Amino acid sequence: MADALYGDDPEPGEPIPAGRLCVPVRPGTCGLVTRLFRTPVGGRTAVAFTAPARLRAVLGADQPWIPLSEPALRALTEPLGVRELRIDPVLTAPRPATTSVPLPEPLPRPLTVLAS
């Protein structure tokens, strides 16, 4: 029990990537903005990739990105309440379709017969 309290585990459970991460971005009003994603249960998460090829394989060749370190990415997203960081995710859901759904045609108005 004392071992668990003092954290004598010689290896961390999750290795922290060293070096540059490829972070997806999108255009914002004042420049580029870090793209945030949702986990399968709906929580917000930051996403980063260890190589540009991995980013392109998941998000597509036209996805813009910037190089950032892991501490820098966490510092950018923490004020937004984002505490989770996913590195090299391989599964993503496709974007929702942006096709517009046609509105149903209005019902015809009933004829009103005026007695004269």
N, C-alpha and C positions, 0 to 999 in steps of 0.2 A: 504494500500500500504506500509506503514511503517513497518507493521509486516513482510511482505515478504522480505523487505530489511535487517532487523535485524535478521531474522531467529528465531522467538520466538516459533517455533514449539516445544512442549515439548517432542515429540518422533521422533526419526529419521525415515525416510521412509524405510530404510533397516537395520535390526539389524545386527550387526557384531558378528560373532560367537566367542565365548570365548573358549580358550583352544587349544588343539591339533587338527590339520587337517591332514587327510591322503592324501598325494600328490602323484599322479602317477609319476613314473620315468622310464627311459629307460637307458640301458648301453651306456656310451659315451667313448671317447678315454682315459679320465683320471678318470673314475669312473661313478657314476650315474648322470644323467642329468634330470632336470624337464621336463616332457612331456607337450608340449603346444598343444592346439587344435584350431579349427576354429569355429567361430560362424556361424549361418545359412547364414549370409550375407558376410562371408569371412574374418572377422576380427580375429586377433589372441587373444586368451584368455588362462589364466591359469585356471586349474580346481582343485578343492579339495573336499574332502568328510569329513563329520563329524564322520563317523564310518567306520571301515574296511568292514563291511558287505554291506554298501551302495556302496563302491567302487567296491567290487566283483560283486554286482548285475548289475552294469552298464558296467564295463570294463572286467569282467571275473576273475576267481579265480587265474589265472597265472600272473596277472598284478602286478609287484613289486611297492612298495610305501614306502615313508618315512614320519615320523611325522614332521610337521612344523607348526609354528604359522602363522596366517594371515599376520602380518607385515613382517615376514621373507620371506614368499612366494612373497609378493609384492616387497620387496627389491631385490630378485633374478631376477624377471622378468621385473622390470622397466627399467633397462639398455638395455633390448632387445626391448623396445618400446611397451611392453605389459602392458596395463593399466587396462584391464578388468579381473575380477576374478569371475568365476562361482562356486558356492558352491552347492553340492548335485544335479548336473544335472541328470535328469532321462531319457532324450532322447538323443541317440547318433546314428549316422549313422554307418552302418557296414563298416569295412575296405574294400577298393577296392580289388577285386579279383586279385591274383597274377599269374593267369594262363597266359601262353604265347599264343599269337594269332599266329596260323600258317601262315607263309608267303605264298602268292600264288605262284604256280609253274610258272617258267619263260615260256614265250611264245616260241614255237619252232622257230628256225631261218629259214628263207626262204631258200630254196635250190637255189644254184647258179649253173647254167649250163654254163660251159665253152665251147665255140665253138672251135673245133679243125679242 
